[in-house]
């Protein structure tokens, strides 16, 4: 790897040289590495093929989860979320103790390893909402709930500058990663002032099909707004909104 010097900086490829921009400046490197055909057929790259297969499954599963929760994640601002979720999903796949290496997959029970995943790492729920809440899952009835006691928003909600109000949200999903289908239910609280000192006890109930055979996911989130002339505008394009996987129940 070489650093580009001079007035003119290049981006792209010329012959066997690739020019590109990084946080450290403009760099250049020579084309190299092992060919794709060799990786695909050479016995010495068997472990590489196994890793690539499982990486592909993790990427696919992470993408499908993002699709399932798109209505909520679209309100967040974390460009690194996709990579972080894929990384966690890879750990789920690597926890598969049933299938051989290279054939491991997302097992329903192992999805619980995703518990406490923060969809916006810059606004984690555990530091934004300083309230001891309960996350409840009843598979037999299909009822999934987030329950909060009465509290003071002024003292226990870490609201960003410019926010005047917020909403709490809960989402439940039953996800089948193998067949790629899901069931989703989302509920929200009323708009609450960030300076309110007597917020009533809150229960956010989501409903899924009873006795569901798929792993169940319960999410808890918060979104901030700025009220101007009685209209609530989303604050800073969701930069301070938080969303976490509060509880997961595998099968």
Protein Blocks (a to p, Z undefined) as FASTA:
>chain_A
ZZdedjbdcedjehjbccdddfkbccddddedjdfklmmmmmklmmmmmmmmmmmmmmmm
mmmmmmmmmmmmmmpccfklmmmmmmmmmmmmmmpckbcghiaccdfklmmmmgoiafbl
klcfklmmccdcdddddfknopacdddddddfklmmccdehiabdcdddddddddfklop
adddddddddddfkbcbdcdddddddddehiabdcdddddddddddeehiacdehhhmmp
ccddfbacdZZ
